[in-house]
Amino acid sequence: MVNSHNAADLIALEDRRGAHTYKPLDLVVARAEGVWLWDVDGNRYLDCISAYSAVNQGHRHPRIDAAMRAQADRVTLTSRAVRNDRLPGFLERLTDACGFEMAVPMNTGVEAVETAIKLARRWGYRVKGIAHDRAEIVVFSNNFHGRTTGVIAASSQDEYKRDFGPFAPGFVTVPYGDADALERALSPNTCAILIEPIQGEGGVIVPPDGYLKRAWALCKEHDVLFMADEIQTGLGRTGTLFACDHDGITPDVLIVGKALGGGYYPVSAVLASAALLGLFEPGSHGSTFGGNPLGSAIAEAALGVVLDERLAEKSRYAGAKIVQGLRAIASPLVKEIRGRGLLIGIELTVPARHLSEALLARGVAAKDTHENVLRIAPPLVIDDDAIALLLKAYEEAVLSLS
Ligand SMILES: *Cc1c(COP(=O)(O)O)cnc(C)c1O
C-alpha cells in the first residue's frame, strides 16, 4: 500500500509493478477538466498532449459525461450476439458525419487499422483479382499505425520492431511525401495504400502541397484503395473535420479512433462504401466489445460535440493563433514550427525532452515525439487565456534553455 497522495510513492510503485513500455513525464494526474490537469499536489497544468488527440473535446465534457452516466444506468455490454438499441444511432451519426455508407465499429485504433488491412486484402482477392496471398499494401516511412504484431510489420521504425519478428509479409514501404516513389511501388498486386495525411507520431510531418491529391489520383489510376489513417488527425484536430479535407480528397477507407471515444472509452471505426464493407460476411471479422451500447452512446455524444461546437473551426483559429505566437518568439534552439490546426510540431536543435521538462515546470504538459520534435496538441476547446498562458510559458522555457 502506498500513500495515494504522494507522487514519489506512486511513481515508484508504478515502476516496480508495471512494465516500462513508456517514459512518461513525472506528472501524476489526479483530476482533469476541459484543457486542465491537476496533479496529486493540486498543481494545475495546461494539457497540450490531449492523450494524443483522444480528448479533442476537452476532459470530462459535460455532454459526453451525461451520455456515459445515463447509458451506464441502462445497459453497457451485450456483445454482437444480440443487437442493442444504441449501435444503430451511433452508426447513422458516424456515417452521416463522415460521408460514408457504412462503418465497422471497433475499440482501439490499432484494431481499426487491422480491420482496414483485412478489408483491403479481401477486396484485392475478390474484386481486383490478385492471386491468392500475393496482395501488397503500400505504407510510408516513418509511419505510426499502432503496436500489434500485424501492424508493426508495416513500420519502418526499428524501435517498434526490434526483436519482435518474424513479421507478416505484404507491406511495401516508400518514402513519405514522394509521389514518384509511390508510383514506382504500385504493382498489379497492390490492393491499397495506408497513409496518415499528417504523420503525428512521426514528428508532425505535413507532406508537400499536392502530394495527397497526387497519391489519391495514382490510386484511382492503378485500381488501388486509398486508406487514410485519421485516428490522430481526424475529428477536428487539424482545423477541418478530417485532414484529408484540406486536399479535397475522400479516401476509399477512413480509419478513425481516439477522439471518437470522447476521452471516456476506446471507440474506433473503419468507414467505407457498402460495396467494400459488404466483403465482410458473418464470422470474417468481429470484436466482443466493438459496437457495445456504452461505447456507442459515448461515441455518438463525442461526435455530436465535435460537430455542434464546431471544434474544427475552433482548432483552425486557435492553431493559427498559437503558431503565430510561437513564431514571434525567436530562439536559436528552434529549427521549424509546423502543423495544421491544433496539431503543431516544434522542431528543435536539442532533444525535445528538455523543452518538455522546462514547460512542465511552468505549468504546461507537452510531450516530445521523435527526439527533436515537441508536439503541441491541446484539446480543441482551448480559449484565448489558455493560449496566452501557453505562449508565456513557452517564451520562458526556451529562454531558460538558451
Ligand atoms: C494512436 C494511433 C494509432 C493507434 O491507436 P491505439 O488506440 O493506440 O491503438 C494508429 N494510428 C495513428 C495515426 C495513431 O495516432
PDBQT file of the ligand as one rigid body, heavy atoms in Angstrom, charges set to zero:
ROOT
HETATM    1  C1  LIG A 501      -2.698   6.364 -31.868  1.00  0.00    +0.000 C 
HETATM    2  C2  LIG A 501      -2.670   5.962 -33.280  1.00  0.00    +0.000 A 
HETATM    3  C3  LIG A 501      -2.954   4.643 -33.673  1.00  0.00    +0.000 A 
HETATM    4  C4  LIG A 501      -3.213   3.535 -32.668  1.00  0.00    +0.000 C 
HETATM    5  O1  LIG A 501      -4.303   3.779 -31.853  1.00  0.00    +0.000 OA
HETATM    6  P1  LIG A 501      -4.427   2.977 -30.461  1.00  0.00    +0.000 P 
HETATM    7  O2  LIG A 501      -5.765   3.392 -29.918  1.00  0.00    +0.000 OA
HETATM    8  O3  LIG A 501      -3.283   3.407 -29.599  1.00  0.00    +0.000 OA
HETATM    9  O4  LIG A 501      -4.370   1.526 -30.794  1.00  0.00    +0.000 OA
HETATM   10  C5  LIG A 501      -2.964   4.348 -35.014  1.00  0.00    +0.000 A 
HETATM   11  N1  LIG A 501      -2.703   5.299 -35.938  1.00  0.00    +0.000 NA
HETATM   12  C6  LIG A 501      -2.422   6.571 -35.601  1.00  0.00    +0.000 A 
HETATM   13  C7  LIG A 501      -2.167   7.573 -36.676  1.00  0.00    +0.000 C 
HETATM   14  C8  LIG A 501      -2.369   6.946 -34.275  1.00  0.00    +0.000 A 
HETATM   15  O5  LIG A 501      -2.048   8.189 -33.934  1.00  0.00    +0.000 OA
ENDROOT
TORSDOF 0
